[in-house]
């Protein structure tokens, strides 16, 4: 009986233990649920650093992921995504300076789901303002530490770069030329070259655009773009630029070789070019090379040319076409333009199209522009600002131009870039 009694007593204790455990299960489950993120399991939390957030009622997400920021960036965003979460939790962000001091804290935010309901995920984020704030003056490696229910959840490191030292900064000079109609009406008229030049001029002197001083920008359109005026600006006026300055030269108009037989002699066609005297009235490419070598002292030069509108201009070309000699595909003006980049380091030449291609213009691009200048404008206005730092440099602009012009023209026009230059160089100031 005693043995049976003992056994009975032990069985009773087992039943009591089971009952106690069963009764405590909901509380144990709730406690585990509330602490499941405190152990920082990587599979349960996603922590991203970005420049912005795309807010959506269903699925907000970080935008422009990066760990590198500049003093010009508006903010850094710490974006948290918690997976399979239930119950209520407190989340907090601490932003730590490179020296290890607490710069800012978010205090606690409440994350809550409906009782007994598990959500697939919850997103939350906090931002650190940088531009024009004290954070912009504290370069180095920062930390953002995230806590859940007062326990470490995750830490990310990011960098704010030092502000650029102004040093000796030059000014910008520009010569902008656009010729749609020619004095000699036998030279075929272009539709939008003058409009292209006008649009670039307005951007380059705009306080919100290129920020060039208007007195350092010369615009020659149609009848003002004579050979004499172009030569004066390149050989005399641009001599005022110092070596630390930047010079931009833009030409939209016809370009041609002397004749089908003289493919080594290339010219840009000023307004007063004569149809049957190209070699003596047009502007030789080697004169531009001379200006770059002998007269323009600036070590940063950008040449933008949209001059490949035909396979050759002038009487000799028309005679060859009428004779069926197939010169329409013989367009090497872009090769001649590319040669300008070999004058020296620091010269960037961007030609609107490749060899044996023709530059296109149409109303469908901005109501009437060449496709090259249309996307040049859009890129400079911010579409090519891939790193969102408020500036468009040549390293961003050139791939933007190439991709968009080729796409728009179905690969019939491909801008060409040549020269040894700093890709961080910008056209604007």
C-alpha positions as CSV (number, residue, x, y, z in Angstrom):
1,X,0.0,0.0,0.0
2,X,2.8,2.3,0.9
3,X,4.4,1.7,-2.5
4,X,1.1,2.2,-4.2
5,X,0.6,5.4,-2.1
6,X,4.0,6.7,-3.1
7,X,3.3,6.0,-6.7
8,X,-0.1,7.6,-6.4
9,X,1.5,10.7,-4.7
10,X,4.2,10.9,-7.4
11,X,1.5,10.6,-10.1
12,X,-0.4,13.4,-8.4
13,X,2.7,15.6,-8.4
14,X,3.2,14.9,-12.1
15,X,-0.3,15.9,-12.9
16,X,0.2,19.1,-10.9
17,X,3.4,19.9,-12.8
18,X,1.7,19.3,-16.1
19,X,-1.2,21.5,-15.1
20,X,1.0,24.3,-13.9
21,X,3.1,24.2,-17.1
22,X,-0.1,24.1,-19.2
23,X,-1.5,27.1,-17.4
24,X,1.7,29.0,-17.8
25,X,2.1,28.3,-21.5
26,X,0.3,31.5,-22.7
27,X,2.5,33.6,-20.5
28,X,5.7,31.8,-21.6
29,X,4.7,32.2,-25.2
30,X,3.9,35.9,-24.7
31,X,7.3,36.5,-23.0
32,X,9.1,34.7,-25.8
33,X,7.2,36.8,-28.4
34,X,8.1,40.0,-26.6
35,X,11.8,39.2,-26.4
36,X,12.4,37.4,-29.7
37,X,14.1,40.4,-31.3
38,X,16.2,41.3,-28.3
39,X,18.8,38.6,-29.3
40,X,19.4,40.4,-32.7
41,X,18.9,37.3,-34.9
42,X,19.9,38.4,-38.4
43,X,17.1,36.4,-40.0
44,X,14.5,38.4,-38.0
45,X,15.6,42.0,-38.7
46,X,16.7,43.9,-41.8
47,X,18.6,47.1,-41.1
48,X,19.4,49.4,-44.1
49,X,21.1,52.8,-44.4
50,X,19.8,55.0,-47.2
51,X,19.4,58.6,-48.4
52,X,15.6,58.5,-48.5
53,X,12.5,56.5,-47.9
54,X,9.7,55.7,-50.4
55,X,6.7,55.8,-48.2
56,X,3.8,53.5,-49.1
57,X,0.7,52.5,-47.1
58,X,1.5,48.8,-47.9
59,X,5.2,48.5,-48.4
60,X,7.5,51.4,-47.5
61,X,11.1,50.9,-48.5
62,X,14.5,52.6,-48.3
63,X,15.7,54.5,-51.4
64,X,19.3,55.0,-52.6
65,X,21.1,52.6,-50.2
66,X,24.5,53.7,-49.3
67,X,27.0,54.0,-46.4
68,X,28.7,57.1,-47.8
69,X,27.3,60.6,-47.3
70,X,28.6,64.1,-48.0
71,X,27.9,67.3,-46.1
72,X,25.6,68.2,-49.0
73,X,23.3,65.2,-48.5
74,X,20.0,66.1,-46.9
75,X,19.8,63.2,-44.5
76,X,20.8,59.7,-43.5
77,X,18.0,57.2,-42.9
78,X,18.1,54.1,-40.7
79,X,15.4,51.8,-42.0
80,X,14.3,48.8,-39.9
81,X,12.2,45.9,-41.1
82,X,11.1,43.4,-38.4
83,X,9.8,40.1,-39.6
84,X,7.0,37.9,-38.1
85,X,6.3,40.1,-35.2
86,X,3.4,40.1,-32.7
87,X,2.7,41.9,-29.5
88,X,3.9,45.4,-28.4
89,X,7.4,46.6,-28.5
90,X,9.4,49.8,-27.9
91,X,12.0,50.8,-30.5
92,X,14.7,53.5,-30.2
93,X,17.5,54.9,-32.4
94,X,20.8,56.4,-31.0
95,X,23.1,58.3,-33.4
96,X,26.7,58.2,-32.4
97,X,29.4,60.7,-33.7
98,X,32.8,59.6,-34.9
99,X,34.2,60.6,-31.4
100,X,31.8,58.2,-29.7
101,X,29.4,60.8,-28.3
102,X,25.6,60.5,-28.4
103,X,24.5,63.1,-31.1
104,X,20.8,62.4,-31.2
105,X,18.2,59.9,-29.9
106,X,14.7,59.2,-31.2
107,X,13.4,58.2,-27.7
108,X,11.1,55.2,-27.6
109,X,8.5,54.5,-30.3
110,X,5.7,52.0,-29.8
111,X,5.3,49.2,-32.3
112,X,2.0,47.3,-31.8
113,X,0.0,44.6,-33.4
114,X,-3.5,43.4,-32.7
115,X,-3.6,41.0,-29.7
116,X,-3.0,37.5,-30.8
117,X,-2.2,38.6,-34.4
118,X,1.2,38.0,-36.0
119,X,2.3,40.4,-38.7
120,X,4.5,39.3,-41.6
121,X,6.6,42.4,-41.0
122,X,6.7,45.9,-39.6
123,X,8.8,48.8,-41.0
124,X,10.1,51.8,-39.0
125,X,12.8,54.4,-39.7
126,X,14.5,57.4,-38.2
127,X,16.5,60.1,-39.9
128,X,19.6,62.1,-39.2
129,X,19.6,65.6,-40.8
130,X,23.0,66.4,-42.4
131,X,22.9,69.4,-44.8
132,X,23.3,72.7,-43.0
133,X,23.3,70.9,-39.7
134,X,26.1,70.3,-37.1
135,X,26.4,66.7,-38.4
136,X,27.8,68.1,-41.6
137,X,30.8,69.4,-39.7
138,X,31.5,66.1,-38.0
139,X,33.2,63.9,-40.7
140,X,34.2,60.3,-40.1
141,X,32.6,57.0,-39.2
142,X,29.2,57.3,-37.5
143,X,27.1,54.6,-35.8
144,X,23.4,54.2,-35.5
145,X,22.4,51.8,-32.8
146,X,18.8,50.5,-32.7
147,X,17.3,49.1,-29.5
148,X,14.1,47.0,-29.1
149,X,12.6,46.9,-25.7
150,X,15.8,48.5,-24.4
151,X,18.0,45.7,-25.7
152,X,20.4,46.1,-28.6
153,X,18.8,45.1,-31.9
154,X,21.3,46.1,-34.6
155,X,24.1,48.6,-35.3
156,X,25.2,50.0,-38.7
157,X,28.2,52.2,-39.5
158,X,28.2,54.9,-42.2
159,X,30.5,57.7,-43.2
160,X,30.1,61.4,-43.6
161,X,32.9,62.8,-45.8
162,X,34.7,66.0,-45.0
163,X,33.6,69.2,-46.7
164,X,35.6,69.9,-49.8
165,X,38.3,72.5,-49.2
166,X,37.5,75.4,-51.5
167,X,41.2,76.0,-52.4
168,X,41.8,78.0,-55.5
169,X,38.5,77.7,-57.4
170,X,38.3,79.2,-60.9
171,X,35.4,80.6,-62.7
172,X,33.5,79.4,-65.7
173,X,33.7,80.8,-69.3
174,X,31.5,79.6,-72.2
175,X,31.2,80.2,-75.9
176,X,27.8,78.9,-77.2
177,X,27.1,78.7,-80.9
178,X,24.0,77.6,-82.7
179,X,23.3,78.0,-86.5
180,X,20.1,76.8,-88.1
181,X,20.0,79.1,-91.1
182,X,22.9,80.1,-93.3
183,X,23.6,83.2,-95.3
184,X,24.2,81.1,-98.3
185,X,20.7,79.5,-98.7
186,X,22.2,76.7,-100.8
187,X,23.4,75.2,-97.5
188,X,20.6,73.1,-96.1
189,X,18.8,74.7,-93.1
190,X,18.7,73.0,-89.7
191,X,15.5,73.2,-87.6
192,X,16.6,73.5,-84.0
193,X,20.3,74.2,-83.7
194,X,19.8,77.8,-82.7
195,X,17.1,76.8,-80.2
196,X,19.4,74.2,-78.7
197,X,22.1,76.9,-78.2
198,X,19.6,79.3,-76.7
199,X,18.4,76.7,-74.2
200,X,22.0,75.8,-73.1
201,X,22.8,79.5,-72.7
202,X,19.8,80.1,-70.5
203,X,20.7,77.2,-68.3
204,X,24.4,78.0,-68.0
205,X,23.8,81.6,-66.8
206,X,20.9,80.6,-64.5
207,X,21.5,80.9,-60.7
208,X,19.8,77.6,-60.4
209,X,21.6,76.1,-63.4
210,X,25.2,76.5,-64.4
211,X,25.7,79.7,-62.3
212,X,28.1,81.3,-64.8
213,X,28.4,85.1,-64.7
214,X,26.6,86.4,-67.8
215,X,29.6,88.6,-68.7
216,X,31.7,85.4,-69.1
217,X,29.3,83.7,-71.5
218,X,29.0,84.6,-75.2
219,X,26.1,83.4,-77.3
220,X,26.4,83.4,-81.1
221,X,23.2,82.5,-83.0
222,X,22.6,82.4,-86.8
223,X,23.8,85.7,-88.3
224,X,26.0,86.6,-85.3
225,X,27.9,83.3,-85.7
226,X,30.3,84.4,-88.4
227,X,33.7,83.0,-88.9
228,X,35.3,86.2,-87.7
229,X,33.2,86.3,-84.5
230,X,34.0,82.7,-83.7
231,X,37.7,83.2,-84.2
232,X,37.7,86.3,-82.0
233,X,36.0,84.5,-79.1
234,X,38.3,81.4,-79.3
235,X,41.6,83.2,-79.9
236,X,41.2,86.5,-78.1
237,X,38.3,86.6,-75.7
238,X,39.0,83.2,-74.1
239,X,42.6,84.2,-73.4
240,X,41.1,86.0,-70.4
241,X,40.5,82.6,-68.7
242,X,43.1,81.7,-66.1
243,X,44.6,78.2,-65.9
244,X,42.4,77.4,-62.9
245,X,39.3,78.4,-64.7
246,X,36.9,76.2,-66.7
247,X,36.0,76.7,-70.4
248,X,32.9,75.3,-72.1
249,X,32.6,75.5,-75.9
250,X,29.3,74.4,-77.5
251,X,28.6,74.2,-81.2
252,X,25.3,73.1,-82.9
253,X,25.3,73.4,-86.7
254,X,26.8,71.8,-89.8
255,X,30.2,70.2,-89.9
256,X,31.9,68.8,-93.0
257,X,35.0,67.8,-94.7
258,X,36.3,70.0,-97.6
259,X,35.1,67.5,-100.3
260,X,34.6,63.8,-100.8
261,X,38.2,63.6,-102.0
262,X,39.7,65.6,-99.1
263,X,38.5,63.6,-96.0
264,X,41.4,64.8,-93.9
265,X,40.3,68.4,-93.9
266,X,37.4,69.0,-91.6
267,X,35.5,72.2,-90.8
268,X,32.7,73.7,-88.7
269,X,30.4,75.8,-90.8
270,X,29.9,79.4,-89.6
271,X,26.9,81.4,-90.7
272,X,28.8,83.1,-93.6
273,X,30.2,79.9,-95.1
274,X,29.9,79.8,-98.9
275,X,28.4,76.7,-100.5
276,X,31.0,76.5,-103.2
277,X,34.0,77.7,-101.2
278,X,34.1,75.5,-98.1
279,X,37.8,75.4,-97.6
280,X,38.3,79.2,-97.7
281,X,35.1,80.3,-95.8
282,X,34.4,77.6,-93.2
283,X,36.2,77.3,-89.8
284,X,39.0,74.7,-90.0
285,X,39.2,72.2,-87.2
286,X,42.9,72.8,-86.8
287,X,42.1,76.4,-85.9
288,X,40.2,75.1,-82.9
289,X,43.1,72.9,-82.1
290,X,45.4,76.0,-82.3
291,X,43.1,77.9,-79.9
292,X,43.3,75.0,-77.4
293,X,47.1,74.8,-77.7
294,X,48.1,78.5,-77.9
295,X,45.4,80.8,-76.6
296,X,43.1,79.0,-74.0
297,X,45.1,78.7,-70.8
298,X,42.4,77.0,-68.8
299,X,43.3,73.4,-67.8
300,X,39.7,72.3,-67.8
301,X,38.0,72.5,-71.2
302,X,34.7,70.9,-72.2
303,X,33.8,70.8,-75.9
304,X,30.2,69.8,-76.8
305,X,29.5,69.4,-80.5
306,X,26.4,68.5,-82.4
307,X,27.7,68.9,-85.9
308,X,27.1,65.6,-87.7
309,X,23.9,66.4,-89.5
310,X,24.8,65.3,-93.0
311,X,27.4,63.3,-94.9
312,X,29.1,66.4,-96.2
313,X,28.0,70.0,-97.1
314,X,28.9,72.0,-100.2
315,X,28.9,71.9,-104.0
316,X,31.4,69.1,-104.3
317,X,29.3,66.8,-102.1
318,X,26.0,67.6,-103.9
319,X,27.7,66.9,-107.3
320,X,29.0,63.5,-105.9
321,X,25.5,62.7,-104.7
322,X,23.9,63.5,-108.0
323,X,26.5,61.3,-109.7
324,X,25.5,58.4,-107.3
325,X,28.8,58.1,-105.6
326,X,27.3,57.1,-102.3
327,X,28.9,59.7,-100.0
328,X,25.9,60.0,-97.7
329,X,27.4,57.4,-95.3
330,X,30.8,59.1,-95.3
331,X,30.6,61.2,-92.1
332,X,33.8,61.4,-90.1
333,X,33.4,64.8,-88.5
334,X,33.1,63.1,-85.1
335,X,36.6,61.6,-85.6
336,X,38.0,65.0,-86.2
337,X,36.3,66.3,-83.1
338,X,37.7,63.4,-81.1
339,X,41.2,64.6,-82.2
340,X,40.8,67.8,-80.3
341,X,40.9,65.8,-77.0
342,X,44.5,64.8,-77.8
343,X,45.8,68.4,-77.5
344,X,46.4,67.8,-73.8
345,X,45.1,66.5,-70.5
346,X,42.0,68.1,-69.0
347,X,40.1,68.3,-72.3
348,X,36.8,66.5,-72.6
349,X,35.1,66.3,-76.0
350,X,31.6,65.0,-76.3
351,X,30.3,64.6,-79.9
352,X,26.6,64.0,-80.5
353,X,27.1,61.0,-82.8
354,X,29.6,58.4,-83.8
355,X,31.4,58.1,-87.2
356,X,29.0,57.5,-90.1
357,X,26.0,58.5,-87.9
358,X,23.8,61.6,-88.3
359,X,22.5,63.8,-85.5
360,X,18.7,63.8,-85.2
361,X,16.4,66.7,-84.4
362,X,12.6,66.6,-84.0
363,X,9.6,68.3,-82.4
364,X,9.1,65.2,-80.2
365,X,12.1,66.2,-78.1
366,X,11.0,69.0,-75.9
367,X,8.8,70.6,-78.6
368,X,11.8,71.0,-80.9
369,X,15.4,70.1,-80.2
370,X,18.2,67.9,-81.3
371,X,18.0,64.7,-79.3
372,X,21.6,65.2,-78.0
373,X,21.0,68.6,-76.6
374,X,17.5,67.6,-75.3
375,X,19.1,65.0,-73.1
376,X,22.1,67.2,-72.3
377,X,19.6,69.7,-70.8
378,X,17.7,67.1,-68.9
379,X,20.9,65.5,-67.5
380,X,22.2,68.9,-66.4
381,X,18.9,69.8,-64.8
382,X,19.3,66.8,-62.5
383,X,18.2,63.6,-64.3
384,X,21.9,62.5,-64.4
385,X,22.5,63.2,-60.7
386,X,22.8,59.6,-59.9
387,X,24.4,60.1,-56.4
388,X,21.9,62.8,-55.5
389,X,24.6,65.2,-54.3
390,X,23.1,68.2,-56.1
391,X,25.8,68.2,-58.8
392,X,26.0,66.6,-62.2
393,X,29.6,65.7,-63.1
394,X,31.0,64.3,-66.3
395,X,31.2,60.8,-64.9
396,X,27.4,60.9,-64.5
397,X,26.5,62.9,-67.5
398,X,28.3,60.9,-70.2
399,X,26.7,57.5,-69.5
400,X,23.3,59.2,-69.1
401,X,23.7,60.9,-72.5
402,X,24.9,57.7,-74.2
403,X,22.1,55.5,-72.8
404,X,19.2,57.9,-73.5
405,X,20.2,59.1,-76.9
406,X,20.8,55.5,-78.1
407,X,17.5,54.4,-76.7
408,X,15.5,57.3,-78.2
409,X,17.1,56.8,-81.6
410,X,17.0,53.0,-81.6
411,X,20.8,52.9,-81.7
412,X,21.0,55.1,-84.8
413,X,22.9,57.8,-82.8
414,X,25.5,57.2,-80.2
415,X,27.3,60.1,-78.5
416,X,31.1,59.7,-78.3
417,X,33.2,60.9,-75.3
418,X,37.0,61.3,-75.6
419,X,39.9,62.8,-73.7
420,X,41.8,62.5,-70.4
421,X,39.8,64.5,-67.9
422,X,38.6,64.3,-64.3
423,X,35.2,62.5,-64.3
424,X,34.3,64.6,-61.2
425,X,34.4,67.8,-63.3
426,X,31.1,69.5,-63.7
427,X,29.9,71.8,-66.5
428,X,28.1,74.0,-63.9
429,X,29.9,76.0,-61.3
